[in-house]
Amino acid sequence: MRAFGGLLLLAGAALLLRSTALSVLAARGVIVDVLAFVTVAWALRWGESQGSTLGFVLGLAADLDAAHWLGRHALALALVGYGVGRLARALVRDNPATQFMLLFAATLAHQTWTLIFELGGVAGWRFLLGHVVVSGLVTALLGVLALALLGLGSGRSLFNRAAIETTPRT
């Protein structure tokens, strides 16, 4: 029950942040993909089922908030949550380089998927490429910084260690 409350609180905070503080940056052409960041962080902590659940709930709420194609954020973020959660089993999750790469890849996937709908296809691929890469770099840099600050503030690791499964020798 505690995880469910955390899921709803995190989803609400991410949507509020996206609609208020980060909209000023988005108006200037710099998008911080807080939806992808929250999904990646949650999936790294809780795994693929929780990651895909948060991604779907967060994406569906973002779709309802923006009043556009229903399901475009939900699908992309659910897949991001599942993929990162599966990868989290075998990764060193506290490593900033790992976090950077996961955040960058998740932002690229999410932004590409959602911008294809806005552009009506891949006709504006130059704009799409520049926009997505800048968004991925900004989100990954700020995300790694935020995770580092959260880790320092809590005084302990945010993520569990990866479980290495070994088969017993007979």
N, C-alpha and C positions, 0 to 999 in steps of 0.2 A: 504494500500500500504506500509505503514511503517513496518508493521509486516512481509510482504513478503520480504522486503529488509533485515530486521533483520534475517529472516530465511535463506536467501542465504548467508549472511555474516557469520553467526554462522556455517552453514554447511561447508563453505569454510575454515574457521579457524580451525574447528575440523579435517577436512581431512588433512590440512597442518600440524597441530600439530602431528597427527597420523603418517604421512609419514616421518617427520623429527625428532623432539626432542624425541618423545616417542619410536621411533624405536630402539634407543640405549638401552633402558631398556628392550624392547621386545627381543632383541638379547641375553640378559642375563637371560631370562626366567621370567621376571616380566612384566606382561601386564597391562597397565592402559587403561581401556576400555573407551576412550574418546567419542566414539560414543554413548555408553549407557549413559554416564554422561550427554552429551548435550541433548539427547532425554528426559531423566528424568527431567532435569532442565526446558526445554522448555514446557514439558507437565504439570509440576507442575504450571508453570506460566500461560499458555494459555488454558489448557484443552485438552480433548481427540481428537478433530478434528485437532487442530493444532499440537498436539503431534504426532499423527499418520502420519500426512503429513510430518513433519520434519523427523520422523523416516524413512519413506519410501524414501524420497529424499536423505537423508544422507546415507542410506543403499544402495540405487541404485548407488550412486556415489562411495561408497566404493567398491561395486562389480565391477564396471567398472574400477576402479583404480587398483584393484588387479588381474584382468583378470582370474577369476575363475567362479564357478557356479553363474550364473546371478540370483539374487533374494534371495540368502540365507541371506545376511545382511538386505536387504530391508524388507523381511517378518518379521524377528525377531524384528527389530527396530520399524516397524509400529505397531506390536502387543504390544511391550513395551510402546510405546507412547500412544496408546489407553488405555491400562490398567492403567498406572500411571495417565493419564488425568481423567479417570473415578474415580479413588480413590481420586484424589486431591479435589474433591467436598466435601468430608467428613473428610479430614485430616487437622491437624494443620501443614501447610506446612513450617513454619519457625522453627519448632522443629528439632534440629540436629539428634535426635534419629529416627524420621520419615524419614528424608532425608537419613540417613545411611541405614536403612532397605530397602527403595525403591531402592537406588543405588546398594546395595548388591544383592537384588533379581533380578533386571534388568540385572546386570552383569552376574549373574549365568545363567539366561535364555539365554542371547545373546551368551555368551561364549560356553555354552553347545551345543546350536544349531549349531554354526559355527564349533566347533571342531569335532562334529560327522561327518561332511562332510570331514574334513581333515583326520580323522582316518579311514574313511571308515566303520563306524559303532561304536558299543560300545565295541569292542574287547579290546581296551586300556583303560578300565574304570578307572584303578588306576591312570594312568597318567592324564586322563581327570578330575577326581575328585580333585586331588591335584592342578592341573593347574587352574581349574575354581575357587576353593575356595580361593587360593592366589590372583588371579586376582580380585575376588569380594571384598575381604578385602582391598586390596590396592586401588582399584577404589573408594570404599565407603569412606575410610578414607580421601583420597585426595580430593574427591568430596565435602564432608562436609566442609573440610577446605577451599576449593575454594569458596563455597557458602557463608561461614562466612566472608571471606575476601571481597568478592564482596558486601555483605550487609553492612559491615563496611565502605567500600570505597564509596558507594553511599549514605550512611547516612539515608537510609530508607529501608523498607522491600522490598525484591525482589518479594514476592508473595502476591497476594490478600488474604484476609481472606476467609475461606470457607463459602459458603452460606448455611445457615440452613433454609430449607424450612419448614414452618409451615402452617398448615391449619387453617383458621379462625374458631373460634367457632361460632356456630349458636344458 
